[in-house]
Amino acid sequence: MSRTDTSVDKSIIEDRARQRSARVALLLLVPTVLVCGFLYVASDTGGRCITYGDGCSRVPDAWAYTAFAVSAVCGSLAAGAPGHRRGMRAARGGLLAVQLLAHAAVAALIVS
């Protein structure tokens, strides 16, 4: 086995791991939103916001919706796009990073 065969195999294995990670993160997106929403409602601040409209977050709701959409789109592309093209293998790492950052942003925006 030559050195290039090993690097190609390693590249394919890493790409599959990124694809699997994107799928797992995509499956956890909706449960993350539900748990964070429940945590917010269960907190004192969330309870006051819902009951009296006092102490609600000043962050626009559109930010959370946008972060959710970015996470869903990047996750769908990273998880579903075929990896037989070299360009997709290179882009999948960036898509996964953006997906995870948007996922964390959604959770932070909902809890805040």
Number of C-alpha atoms within 10 A of each C-alpha: 5 6 7 9 10 11 11 11 11 12 15 16 12 14 21 16 12 20 26 15 17 28 18 13 20 22 13 12 20 14 11 17 20 13 14 19 16 14 14 17 16 11 12 11 18 22 16 14 16 12 9 10 11 12 13 14 14 7 11 9 11 9 14 20 14 14 21 21 16 20 28 21 16 22 30 18 20 29 23 13 14 11 18 10 9 10 9 16 21 13 14 23 17 13 24 24 17 18 28 21 14 22 26 16 18 25 20 13 19 22 19 14
